[in-house]
Amino acid sequence: MLRLMDEGKSLREAFGRLLRELREARGLSQSELALESDLDQTFVSLLERGRRQPSLLSLFALCEALDIEPYVVVRRLQLALTPAAKRG
């Protein structure tokens, strides 16, 4: 069970880093992203800090606001969490 909790934390942190990277690449502030995705700015901040994880609805709203397909975000997270040796 501890391993699953550790993996969940890693996933939340990786998602937070990716979300911040995507937001900054679009030149948006957290407040602007929150407004565009109809989410609370505090929630966006918590996501970026790895303190919360998005629901599917939130993920899709964020992706729409960032003009990126959800599967691209999931794939980038998968790659970020896969050790380089396993990727080949």
Buried (B, 14 or more C-beta within 10 A) or exposed (E): EEEEEEEEEBBBBBBBBBBBEBBEEBEBEBEBBBBBBEBEBEBBBBBBBBEBBBEEEBBBBBBBBBEBEEEEBEEBBEEBEEEEEEEE
